[in-house]
């Protein structure tokens, strides 16, 4: 549970309708299996100790007594299973009425009983015949010899893990316009359990997935949905044991239809707490809720949930193409709006690299959207001391294949004159030597834009802004930065997407650009004309830096956790030592280079994150990285633990 990870499970035990002893034994087997796997929270189906499909047998005191005896068996078994929290469904008689309830238990103790608030009484359901809608608040009930809280206003709160607050709703409660989980989440519940007995019909599983994932996203919560299985009566309905675990809109795990047993994953409670803390519209509820404390022993949680290596990039599958198309469309809309407003033509530097290729594709899309000829785009190649024949030619080829106007303006002579003017020693290839080239290119573009009625389109991406891998007053400046919220891993994917859909010369040159090492080309090329300066050898792999950026800024993960997640995600690709080295560099550069981001030009936010000082990120330029770097001390060799 360290780093906020909580191992959870949903389960559908084998059962027999109205055979409470049999059902208790089946549920106990799942409790023991869950405890053996390190699960801390297990959710079982609605009315699982009796069977959901008992019908009017629920009116019989004998069945109610059998259900209570079955719960006693679960309590005895849980007393031997440490601190596992379990949620089990059973009918409960209280105050002369019958309620469809979920009992929350741990270590032989009954923590509380939550009644179902919304009873379906339509179609195939007639719960109103046997049960009473549960009250929001209620008196304590005596059950299994224990007097415990009863009501739909209960929150079960872990003393050792304040971010673990459990709320419970039951089946139909989720399907109504205002589910009880809304109030529970607003009152602090980060984990929502739903013991359910949702029968199966064609197409219902897809609807259930959307509902569970959507509720977890709306409430910034983990949602555990445990559904009844094939042991239920098939007189008129079929139950398929479809259980799901979702977190903030992402379906982490689900059971195959018609297959019972346990389905496990881990919830990230730190992730959920951070997301809520920064959302000012996540307001407390009007009603009061009762809090029931419990304790757990905090230990390490092995990760089985997937950790994406490229979290900014749309996952492979049908959604990837749609995601790439949408991102490009948003970039185009942003640029087209600025060009329409200013009446200017786009002017941009093209280097034969990824970033300028993407910016040029966006310019082409904007020209098309505005009904302007692509020749209105002025693409400028500016070869310098480190420009190789390959990138120089690719810049020209791409511009012409897309129908843009192309002009080449070499900068070497101008830079040499400038370096001589400031007394820079000839042959010294230092930072001044490099930055003078970047600033000369920006000056050329700015002055050319003035002469041509143009607007300088920036090409730098989000990853470069995070690392400060840009020259202040050079490529850090533009009049509109179309790639400013697109990280390098996504830039690569978008260019590949465009290459797959382009034809002829455009496709060929885009693929060659994708195969070219990332480089600013500010140092003289090698003897054979090869690139001498490779960015990822200097500042680290962009795959790692984008991963660090995503988890640090978007989810507020502390450095030790970012390191742990990176070691899990990149196992076999990078060693723990490599990851730690580049993570330290990431924090040092991110803090030291904020002054560049504080002076960013306008640029559209098209993805999950922006570093604009007018948008997502406000940070003093003189902030210290000391606290973040301190957390990384002593981690050598410890990152591979999952």
MIKE-673030 format. One line per 2 residues: number of its first residue (from 1); their letters; for each residue z negated, x, y negated of C-alpha. Coordinates in nm, 2 decimals. Each point is the difference from the previous one (the first is absolute). Last residue first. Example, Ala and Ser with C-alpha at 12.3 -4.5 7.8 and 13.67 -1.06 7.14 Angstrom:
BEGIN
2) sa) -0.71,1.37,0.11 ~ -0.07,-0.14,0.34
# end
This chain:
BEGIN
642) xx) 0.83,0.71,0.38 ~ -0.14,0.35,0.01
640) xx) 0.29,0.24,-0.09 ~ -0.14,0.08,-0.34
638) xx) -0.29,0.21,0.09 ~ 0.16,0.34,0.02
636) xx) -0.06,0.09,-0.36 ~ -0.21,-0.27,-0.16
634) xx) -0.27,0.22,-0.16 ~ 0.09,-0.09,-0.35
632) xx) 0.23,-0.29,-0.06 ~ -0.26,-0.22,-0.17
630) xx) -0.05,0.27,-0.27 ~ 0.37,-0.03,-0.09
628) xx) -0.04,-0.36,-0.10 ~ -0.32,0.06,-0.20
626) xx) 0.15,0.30,-0.18 ~ 0.33,-0.16,-0.10
624) xx) -0.09,-0.01,-0.37 ~ 0.14,-0.23,-0.26
622) xx) 0.16,0.16,-0.31 ~ 0.31,-0.22,-0.02
620) xx) -0.21,-0.31,-0.01 ~ 0.12,-0.26,0.25
618) xx) 0.17,-0.34,-0.03 ~ 0.23,-0.09,0.29
616) xx) 0.16,-0.33,0.09 ~ 0.20,-0.09,-0.32
614) xx) 0.00,0.14,-0.35 ~ -0.10,0.35,0.12
612) xx) 0.28,-0.03,0.25 ~ -0.10,0.13,0.34
610) xx) 0.16,-0.29,0.20 ~ -0.08,-0.13,0.34
608) xx) 0.11,-0.27,0.24 ~ 0.37,0.03,-0.08
606) xx) 0.24,-0.10,-0.27 ~ -0.20,0.09,-0.31
604) xx) 0.28,0.05,-0.26 ~ 0.01,0.31,-0.23
602) xx) -0.11,0.06,-0.35 ~ -0.06,0.37,-0.10
600) xx) -0.30,0.19,0.13 ~ -0.23,0.18,-0.24
598) xx) -0.33,-0.05,0.18 ~ 0.18,0.10,0.32
596) xx) 0.05,0.35,-0.12 ~ -0.36,0.03,-0.11
594) xx) -0.11,-0.11,0.35 ~ 0.12,0.34,0.15
592) xx) -0.34,0.16,0.07 ~ -0.14,-0.30,0.19
590) xx) 0.30,-0.06,0.23 ~ 0.06,0.38,0.04
588) xx) -0.35,0.07,0.13 ~ -0.02,-0.31,0.21
586) xx) 0.34,0.06,0.16 ~ -0.07,0.37,0.06
584) xx) -0.32,-0.09,0.19 ~ 0.21,-0.24,0.21
582) xx) 0.26,0.26,0.06 ~ -0.24,0.25,0.16
580) xx) -0.19,-0.27,0.19 ~ 0.32,-0.13,0.16
578) xx) 0.11,0.35,0.09 ~ -0.33,0.07,0.16
576) xx) 0.00,-0.33,0.20 ~ 0.34,0.10,0.14
574) xx) 0.31,-0.18,-0.10 ~ 0.25,-0.20,0.20
572) xx) -0.19,-0.04,0.33 ~ -0.27,-0.22,-0.15
570) xx) 0.15,-0.12,-0.33 ~ -0.16,-0.35,-0.02
568) xx) -0.34,0.09,0.15 ~ -0.03,0.32,-0.20
566) xx) 0.10,-0.19,-0.31 ~ -0.26,-0.27,0.06
564) xx) -0.27,0.26,0.04 ~ 0.10,0.19,-0.32
562) xx) 0.02,-0.33,-0.20 ~ -0.34,-0.08,0.14
560) xx) -0.15,0.33,-0.11 ~ 0.17,-0.03,-0.34
558) xx) -0.14,-0.35,-0.09 ~ 0.24,-0.30,0.04
556) xx) 0.06,-0.18,-0.32 ~ 0.26,-0.23,0.15
554) xx) 0.31,0.03,-0.22 ~ -0.11,0.33,-0.16
552) xx) -0.13,0.22,0.28 ~ 0.16,-0.17,0.30
550) xx) 0.35,-0.02,-0.15 ~ -0.01,0.34,-0.18
548) xx) -0.12,0.18,0.31 ~ 0.28,-0.15,0.21
546) xx) 0.26,0.08,-0.27 ~ -0.14,0.36,0.00
544) xx) 0.03,0.03,0.37 ~ 0.36,-0.13,0.03
542) xx) 0.08,0.21,-0.31 ~ -0.07,0.32,0.19
540) xx) -0.18,0.26,-0.20 ~ 0.00,0.13,-0.36
538) xx) 0.19,0.33,0.04 ~ 0.16,-0.02,0.34
536) xx) 0.08,-0.37,-0.07 ~ 0.18,0.09,-0.32
534) xx) 0.24,0.25,0.15 ~ 0.12,0.28,-0.23
532) xx) 0.27,0.24,0.11 ~ 0.28,-0.25,0.08
530) xx) 0.29,0.17,0.17 ~ 0.28,0.18,-0.19
528) xx) 0.04,0.27,0.26 ~ -0.20,0.25,-0.20
526) xx) -0.27,-0.25,-0.07 ~ 0.00,-0.23,-0.30
524) xx) -0.17,0.09,-0.32 ~ -0.32,-0.19,-0.08
522) xx) 0.00,-0.35,-0.17 ~ 0.16,-0.19,0.29
520) xx) -0.25,-0.29,-0.03 ~ 0.01,-0.02,0.38
518) xx) 0.00,-0.26,0.28 ~ 0.19,0.14,0.29
516) xx) 0.35,-0.15,0.04 ~ 0.06,-0.24,0.30
514) xx) -0.05,-0.31,-0.20 ~ 0.25,0.13,-0.26
512) xx) 0.25,0.05,0.28 ~ -0.05,-0.36,0.11
510) xx) 0.06,-0.11,-0.36 ~ 0.31,0.20,-0.02
508) xx) 0.16,-0.15,0.31 ~ -0.10,-0.36,-0.09
506) xx) 0.14,0.03,-0.35 ~ 0.33,0.16,0.13
504) xx) 0.09,-0.28,0.23 ~ -0.22,-0.30,0.03
502) xx) -0.35,-0.10,-0.11 ~ -0.23,-0.22,0.20
500) xx) -0.17,0.27,0.21 ~ 0.00,0.24,-0.29
498) xx) -0.18,-0.26,-0.22 ~ -0.28,-0.04,0.27
496) xx) -0.02,0.38,0.03 ~ -0.05,0.02,-0.38
494) xx) -0.27,-0.27,0.02 ~ -0.18,0.18,0.29
492) xx) 0.00,0.33,-0.19 ~ -0.13,-0.15,-0.32
490) xx) -0.26,-0.18,0.22 ~ -0.14,0.33,0.12
488) xx) 0.02,0.14,-0.35 ~ -0.21,-0.27,-0.15
486) xx) 0.16,-0.28,-0.22 ~ -0.21,-0.10,-0.30
484) xx) 0.17,0.23,-0.26 ~ 0.35,-0.03,0.15
482) xx) 0.16,-0.19,-0.28 ~ -0.15,0.21,-0.28
480) xx) 0.13,-0.14,-0.34 ~ 0.04,0.21,-0.31
478) xx) -0.07,0.33,0.17 ~ -0.27,0.27,0.01
476) xx) -0.18,0.16,0.30 ~ 0.34,0.17,0.07
474) xx) -0.08,0.23,-0.30 ~ -0.27,-0.05,-0.26
472) xx) -0.26,0.06,0.27 ~ 0.19,0.15,0.30
470) xx) -0.04,-0.21,0.31 ~ -0.19,0.05,0.33
468) xx) -0.32,-0.16,-0.15 ~ -0.11,-0.07,0.36
466) xx) -0.02,-0.38,-0.06 ~ 0.30,0.00,-0.23
464) xx) 0.21,0.18,0.27 ~ -0.10,-0.25,0.26
462) xx) 0.08,-0.29,-0.24 ~ 0.36,0.11,-0.05
460) xx) 0.19,0.19,-0.28 ~ 0.35,-0.13,-0.08
458) xx) -0.03,-0.10,-0.37 ~ 0.29,-0.21,-0.16
456) xx) 0.09,0.13,-0.34 ~ 0.13,-0.29,-0.21
454) xx) 0.35,0.05,-0.15 ~ 0.18,-0.06,-0.33
452) xx) 0.22,0.31,0.09 ~ -0.12,0.25,-0.26
450) xx) -0.37,-0.10,0.02 ~ 0.02,-0.01,0.38
448) xx) 0.16,0.35,-0.01 ~ -0.29,0.12,-0.21
446) xx) -0.26,-0.14,0.25 ~ 0.19,0.13,0.30
444) xx) 0.05,0.35,-0.13 ~ -0.36,0.02,-0.11
442) xx) -0.12,-0.12,0.34 ~ 0.21,0.27,0.17
440) xx) -0.14,0.27,-0.23 ~ -0.35,-0.12,0.08
438) xx) 0.05,0.05,0.37 ~ 0.17,0.34,-0.05
436) xx) -0.28,0.12,-0.22 ~ -0.25,-0.12,0.26
434) xx) 0.12,0.25,0.26 ~ 0.01,0.32,-0.22
432) xx) -0.33,-0.10,-0.16 ~ -0.15,-0.05,0.35
430) xx) 0.11,0.35,0.10 ~ 0.33,0.16,0.10
428) xx) -0.02,0.32,-0.21 ~ 0.35,0.15,0.00
426) xx) 0.02,0.04,-0.38 ~ -0.34,0.00,-0.16
424) xx) -0.07,-0.31,-0.22 ~ 0.01,0.08,-0.37
422) xx) 0.02,-0.35,-0.12 ~ 0.36,0.03,-0.12
420) xx) 0.10,0.19,0.32 ~ -0.13,-0.30,0.21
418) xx) 0.20,-0.24,-0.23 ~ 0.32,0.21,0.03
416) xx) -0.04,0.01,0.38 ~ -0.06,-0.37,0.01
414) xx) 0.32,-0.08,-0.20 ~ 0.21,0.23,0.22
412) xx) -0.14,-0.15,0.33 ~ 0.04,-0.36,-0.10
410) xx) 0.34,-0.10,0.15 ~ 0.12,-0.33,-0.13
408) xx) 0.19,-0.21,0.26 ~ 0.12,-0.35,-0.09
406) xx) 0.05,-0.29,0.23 ~ 0.10,-0.36,-0.08
404) xx) -0.12,-0.23,0.28 ~ 0.22,-0.16,0.26
402) xx) -0.25,0.04,0.29 ~ 0.22,0.26,0.17
400) xx) 0.02,0.19,-0.33 ~ -0.37,0.03,-0.04
398) xx) -0.06,0.08,0.36 ~ 0.27,0.27,0.01
396) xx) -0.12,0.17,-0.32 ~ -0.37,0.02,0.11
394) xx) 0.10,0.10,0.35 ~ 0.21,0.29,-0.14
392) xx) -0.29,0.15,-0.19 ~ -0.24,-0.06,0.29
390) xx) 0.22,0.20,0.24 ~ 0.11,0.27,-0.24
388) xx) -0.37,0.08,-0.06 ~ -0.18,-0.04,-0.33
386) xx) -0.27,0.26,-0.05 ~ 0.09,0.15,-0.34
384) xx) 0.13,-0.33,-0.15 ~ 0.25,-0.27,0.08
382) xx) -0.02,-0.30,-0.23 ~ 0.19,-0.30,0.15
380) xx) 0.01,-0.30,-0.22 ~ 0.06,-0.36,0.11
378) xx) 0.12,-0.23,-0.28 ~ 0.01,-0.36,0.12
376) xx) 0.25,-0.21,-0.19 ~ 0.25,0.10,0.26
374) xx) -0.19,-0.25,0.22 ~ 0.18,-0.28,-0.20
372) xx) -0.24,-0.25,-0.15 ~ -0.07,-0.34,0.15
370) xx) -0.37,0.03,-0.06 ~ -0.10,-0.02,0.37
368) xx) 0.28,0.25,0.09 ~ -0.12,0.25,-0.26
366) xx) -0.35,-0.05,0.12 ~ 0.10,0.07,0.36
364) xx) 0.18,0.32,-0.10 ~ -0.30,0.11,-0.20
362) xx) -0.22,-0.06,0.31 ~ 0.23,0.21,0.22
360) xx) -0.02,0.27,-0.27 ~ -0.38,-0.01,0.01
358) xx) 0.00,0.03,0.38 ~ 0.23,0.30,-0.01
356) xx) -0.21,0.15,-0.28 ~ -0.30,-0.01,0.22
354) xx) 0.16,0.12,0.32 ~ 0.17,0.32,-0.13
352) xx) 0.35,0.09,-0.11 ~ -0.13,0.07,-0.35
350) xx) 0.11,-0.30,-0.20 ~ -0.13,-0.04,-0.36
348) xx) 0.01,-0.34,-0.14 ~ 0.16,-0.20,-0.28
346) xx) 0.01,-0.38,0.02 ~ 0.19,-0.19,-0.27
344) xx) -0.19,-0.16,-0.28 ~ -0.01,-0.36,-0.12
342) xx) -0.38,0.04,-0.04 ~ -0.10,-0.33,0.15
340) xx) 0.27,-0.02,0.26 ~ -0.06,0.36,0.10
338) xx) -0.37,-0.07,0.04 ~ 0.06,-0.32,0.20
336) xx) 0.25,0.18,0.22 ~ -0.25,0.27,0.07
334) xx) -0.27,-0.23,0.12 ~ 0.24,-0.23,0.20
332) xx) 0.15,0.31,0.17 ~ -0.34,0.13,0.10
330) xx) -0.10,-0.34,0.13 ~ 0.32,-0.02,0.20
328) xx) -0.05,0.34,0.15 ~ -0.35,-0.10,0.12
326) xx) 0.13,-0.33,0.14 ~ 0.28,0.16,0.20
324) xx) -0.24,0.25,0.14 ~ -0.25,-0.27,0.11
322) xx) 0.28,-0.22,0.15 ~ 0.13,0.29,0.20
320) xx) -0.35,0.09,0.13 ~ -0.10,-0.35,0.08
318) xx) 0.22,-0.04,0.31 ~ -0.16,0.30,0.17
316) xx) -0.14,0.34,-0.10 ~ -0.29,-0.03,-0.25
314) xx) 0.07,0.00,-0.37 ~ -0.09,0.33,-0.15
312) xx) -0.31,0.04,-0.22 ~ -0.23,0.04,0.30
310) xx) 0.20,0.29,0.14 ~ -0.22,0.14,0.29
308) xx) -0.14,-0.34,0.08 ~ -0.34,-0.01,0.16
306) xx) 0.01,-0.23,0.31 ~ -0.33,-0.15,0.12
304) xx) -0.16,0.19,0.29 ~ -0.25,0.19,-0.21
302) xx) -0.32,0.13,0.16 ~ -0.31,-0.13,-0.19
300) xx) -0.27,0.25,-0.07 ~ -0.36,-0.13,-0.02
298) xx) -0.22,-0.24,-0.20 ~ -0.26,-0.18,0.21
296) xx) 0.01,-0.37,-0.09 ~ -0.24,-0.23,-0.19
294) xx) 0.00,-0.37,-0.09 ~ -0.07,-0.20,-0.31
292) xx) 0.07,-0.37,-0.05 ~ 0.11,-0.09,-0.35
290) xx) 0.00,-0.36,-0.12 ~ 0.28,-0.11,-0.23
288) xx) -0.01,-0.16,-0.35 ~ 0.28,-0.21,-0.13
286) xx) 0.22,0.08,-0.30 ~ 0.17,0.29,0.17
284) xx) 0.02,0.36,-0.14 ~ 0.33,0.11,-0.16
282) xx) 0.28,0.21,0.15 ~ 0.21,-0.01,-0.32
280) xx) -0.11,0.34,-0.11 ~ 0.16,0.17,0.29
278) xx) -0.11,0.36,0.00 ~ -0.31,-0.06,0.21
276) xx) 0.18,-0.22,0.25 ~ 0.25,0.26,0.10
274) xx) -0.28,0.26,0.02 ~ -0.21,-0.22,0.23
272) xx) 0.30,-0.07,0.23 ~ 0.09,0.37,0.04
270) xx) -0.36,0.09,0.06 ~ -0.02,-0.26,0.27
268) xx) 0.29,0.14,0.20 ~ 0.02,-0.23,0.30
266) xx) 0.05,0.16,0.34 ~ 0.19,-0.15,0.29
264) xx) -0.06,-0.18,0.33 ~ 0.15,-0.28,0.21
262) xx) -0.22,-0.09,0.30 ~ 0.08,-0.22,0.30
260) xx) 0.26,-0.28,0.02 ~ 0.38,0.01,0.04
258) xx) 0.18,-0.33,-0.04 ~ 0.16,0.11,-0.32
256) xx) -0.03,0.37,-0.07 ~ -0.32,0.09,-0.19
254) xx) 0.02,0.11,-0.36 ~ -0.07,0.31,-0.20
252) xx) 0.00,0.15,-0.35 ~ 0.19,-0.29,-0.17
250) xx) 0.01,0.12,-0.36 ~ -0.07,-0.24,-0.29
248) xx) -0.33,0.15,-0.10 ~ -0.12,0.06,0.35
246) xx) 0.11,-0.20,0.30 ~ -0.13,-0.04,0.36
244) xx) 0.16,-0.26,0.22 ~ -0.06,-0.21,0.31
242) xx) 0.25,-0.22,0.19 ~ -0.17,-0.11,0.31
240) xx) 0.28,-0.24,0.10 ~ -0.14,-0.35,0.01
238) xx) 0.21,-0.28,0.13 ~ -0.07,-0.37,-0.08
236) xx) 0.01,-0.34,0.17 ~ -0.18,0.04,0.33
234) xx) 0.02,0.38,-0.02 ~ -0.37,0.04,-0.01
232) xx) -0.12,0.33,-0.14 ~ 0.00,0.31,0.24
230) xx) 0.32,0.11,-0.17 ~ -0.16,0.14,-0.30
228) xx) -0.19,-0.09,-0.32 ~ 0.07,0.20,-0.32
226) xx) -0.18,0.28,-0.18 ~ 0.10,0.05,-0.36
224) xx) -0.15,0.31,-0.17 ~ 0.07,0.04,-0.37
222) xx) -0.07,0.31,-0.20 ~ -0.01,-0.07,-0.37
220) xx) 0.18,0.02,-0.33 ~ -0.03,-0.38,-0.03
218) xx) 0.37,-0.08,-0.06 ~ 0.11,0.28,0.24
216) xx) -0.23,-0.10,0.28 ~ 0.11,-0.36,-0.05
214) xx) 0.37,0.10,0.01 ~ -0.05,0.20,0.32
212) xx) -0.17,-0.29,0.17 ~ 0.24,-0.27,-0.12
210) xx) 0.32,0.21,0.07 ~ -0.12,0.08,0.35
208) xx) -0.09,-0.36,0.07 ~ 0.35,-0.12,-0.12
206) xx) 0.16,0.25,0.24 ~ -0.21,-0.12,0.28
204) xx) 0.08,-0.36,-0.07 ~ 0.37,0.03,0.07
202) xx) 0.00,-0.20,0.32 ~ -0.35,-0.15,0.06
200) xx) -0.32,0.17,0.08 ~ -0.35,-0.15,-0.04
198) xx) -0.23,0.15,-0.26 ~ -0.35,0.03,0.14
196) xx) -0.15,0.23,-0.26 ~ -0.30,0.23,-0.07
194) xx) 0.09,0.12,-0.35 ~ -0.19,0.31,-0.13
192) xx) 0.04,0.12,-0.35 ~ -0.09,0.36,-0.10
190) xx) -0.04,0.10,-0.37 ~ -0.24,-0.29,-0.08
188) xx) -0.13,0.05,-0.36 ~ -0.05,-0.35,-0.15
186) xx) 0.37,-0.01,-0.10 ~ 0.08,0.06,0.37
184) xx) -0.23,-0.28,0.12 ~ 0.14,-0.24,-0.26
182) xx) 0.36,0.06,0.11 ~ -0.10,0.01,0.37
180) xx) -0.11,-0.36,-0.03 ~ 0.38,-0.09,0.00
178) xx) 0.14,-0.19,-0.30 ~ 0.33,-0.16,0.09
176) xx) -0.10,-0.04,0.37 ~ 0.13,0.22,0.29
174) xx) -0.27,0.26,0.00 ~ -0.29,-0.25,0.05
172) xx) 0.21,-0.14,0.28 ~ -0.11,0.29,0.22
170) xx) -0.36,0.08,-0.09 ~ -0.13,0.19,-0.30
168) xx) -0.24,0.30,0.00 ~ -0.10,0.26,-0.26
166) xx) -0.10,0.36,0.07 ~ -0.10,0.25,-0.26
164) xx) 0.07,0.36,0.08 ~ 0.04,0.19,-0.33
162) xx) -0.38,0.05,-0.01 ~ 0.01,0.21,0.32
160) xx) -0.35,0.09,0.10 ~ -0.15,-0.34,-0.08
158) xx) 0.28,-0.20,0.14 ~ 0.03,-0.35,-0.15
156) xx) 0.07,-0.33,0.18 ~ 0.10,-0.26,-0.26
154) xx) -0.10,-0.36,0.07 ~ 0.11,-0.29,-0.22
152) xx) 0.16,-0.20,0.29 ~ -0.34,-0.11,0.12
150) xx) -0.29,0.09,0.24 ~ -0.26,0.27,-0.03
148) xx) -0.20,0.08,0.31 ~ -0.31,-0.12,0.19
146) xx) 0.02,0.16,0.34 ~ -0.09,-0.15,0.33
144) xx) 0.36,-0.02,0.11 ~ 0.08,-0.21,-0.31
142) xx) -0.24,-0.14,-0.26 ~ 0.19,-0.07,-0.31
140) xx) -0.06,0.11,-0.36 ~ 0.09,-0.26,-0.27
138) xx) 0.34,-0.02,-0.15 ~ 0.26,0.13,-0.25
136) xx) 0.37,-0.07,0.00 ~ -0.05,-0.29,0.25
134) xx) 0.21,-0.02,0.32 ~ 0.24,-0.28,0.07
132) xx) -0.14,-0.22,0.27 ~ 0.13,0.03,0.36
130) xx) 0.12,-0.21,0.29 ~ 0.25,-0.26,-0.13
128) xx) 0.07,0.21,-0.31 ~ 0.13,0.26,0.23
126) xx) 0.31,-0.21,0.08 ~ 0.29,0.25,0.01
124) xx) 0.34,-0.05,0.15 ~ 0.15,-0.15,-0.31
122) xx) -0.28,-0.06,-0.25 ~ -0.38,0.03,-0.01
120) xx) -0.05,0.37,-0.09 ~ -0.36,0.07,-0.09
118) xx) -0.05,0.21,-0.32 ~ -0.35,0.15,-0.05
116) xx) -0.06,0.17,0.34 ~ -0.37,0.09,0.03
114) xx) -0.14,0.35,-0.04 ~ -0.31,0.11,0.20
112) xx) -0.21,0.30,-0.09 ~ -0.13,0.34,0.11
110) xx) -0.09,-0.08,0.36 ~ -0.18,0.30,0.13
108) xx) 0.05,0.16,0.34 ~ 0.16,0.31,-0.15
106) xx) 0.24,-0.19,-0.23 ~ 0.10,-0.36,-0.03
104) xx) 0.22,-0.22,-0.22 ~ 0.04,-0.35,0.14
102) xx) 0.31,-0.19,-0.10 ~ -0.02,-0.38,-0.01
100) xx) 0.16,-0.34,0.07 ~ -0.28,-0.23,-0.11
98) xx) -0.17,-0.29,0.16 ~ -0.24,-0.22,-0.20
96) xx) -0.37,-0.10,0.04 ~ -0.12,0.26,-0.25
94) xx) 0.16,0.28,0.20 ~ 0.19,-0.01,0.33
92) xx) 0.22,0.31,0.06 ~ 0.34,0.03,0.17
90) xx) 0.10,0.36,0.08 ~ 0.21,0.29,-0.13
88) xx) -0.10,0.37,0.01 ~ -0.01,0.26,-0.27
86) xx) -0.13,0.34,0.12 ~ -0.16,0.29,-0.18
84) xx) -0.04,0.32,0.21 ~ -0.32,0.19,-0.10
82) xx) -0.11,0.12,0.34 ~ 0.14,-0.18,0.31
80) xx) -0.31,-0.08,0.21 ~ -0.13,-0.27,-0.23
78) xx) 0.35,-0.14,-0.01 ~ -0.04,-0.10,0.37
76) xx) -0.31,-0.20,-0.07 ~ 0.17,-0.17,-0.30
74) xx) 0.31,-0.08,0.20 ~ -0.21,-0.16,0.27
72) xx) -0.19,-0.21,-0.26 ~ 0.34,-0.11,-0.14
70) xx) 0.09,-0.13,0.35 ~ -0.33,-0.19,0.01
68) xx) 0.09,-0.16,-0.33 ~ 0.34,-0.10,0.13
66) xx) -0.15,-0.15,0.31 ~ -0.24,-0.20,-0.21
64) xx) 0.29,-0.13,-0.21 ~ 0.19,-0.08,0.31
62) xx) -0.29,-0.20,0.15 ~ -0.05,-0.18,-0.33
60) xx) 0.34,-0.17,0.05 ~ 0.20,-0.08,-0.32
58) xx) 0.19,0.33,0.04 ~ 0.12,-0.14,0.33
56) xx) 0.21,-0.23,-0.22 ~ 0.27,0.27,-0.03
54) xx) -0.07,0.32,0.20 ~ 0.31,0.17,-0.14
52) xx) -0.17,0.27,-0.20 ~ -0.17,0.17,0.30
50) xx) -0.37,0.00,0.05 ~ -0.11,0.35,-0.10
48) xx) 0.33,0.06,-0.19 ~ -0.06,-0.28,-0.25
46) xx) 0.23,0.19,-0.23 ~ 0.11,0.34,0.13
44) xx) -0.19,0.34,0.01 ~ -0.04,0.24,-0.29
42) xx) -0.13,0.35,0.07 ~ -0.14,0.23,-0.27
40) xx) -0.13,0.36,0.06 ~ 0.25,0.11,0.26
38) xx) -0.08,0.34,0.15 ~ 0.22,-0.05,0.31
36) xx) -0.29,-0.05,0.23 ~ -0.14,-0.26,-0.23
34) xx) 0.33,-0.19,0.02 ~ 0.00,0.01,0.38
32) xx) -0.36,-0.12,0.01 ~ 0.07,-0.29,-0.24
30) xx) 0.31,-0.09,0.19 ~ -0.19,-0.02,0.33
28) xx) -0.26,-0.21,-0.18 ~ 0.26,-0.25,-0.10
26) xx) 0.12,-0.04,0.36 ~ -0.36,-0.05,0.12
24) xx) -0.07,-0.26,-0.28 ~ 0.32,-0.18,0.10
22) xx) -0.11,-0.03,0.36 ~ -0.34,-0.12,-0.09
20) xx) 0.15,-0.25,-0.25 ~ 0.24,-0.16,0.24
18) xx) 0.12,-0.29,-0.23 ~ 0.36,0.12,0.02
16) xx) 0.03,0.32,0.18 ~ 0.04,0.33,-0.18
14) xx) 0.17,0.34,-0.01 ~ -0.10,0.19,-0.31
12) xx) 0.20,0.01,-0.32 ~ -0.10,0.30,-0.21
10) xx) 0.02,0.12,-0.36 ~ -0.11,0.36,-0.07
8) xx) -0.14,0.21,-0.28 ~ -0.06,0.37,-0.07
6) xx) -0.12,0.05,-0.35 ~ 0.14,0.28,-0.21
4) xx) -0.17,0.06,-0.34 ~ 0.03,0.38,0.00
2) xx) -0.27,0.01,0.26 ~ 0.00,-0.30,0.23
# end
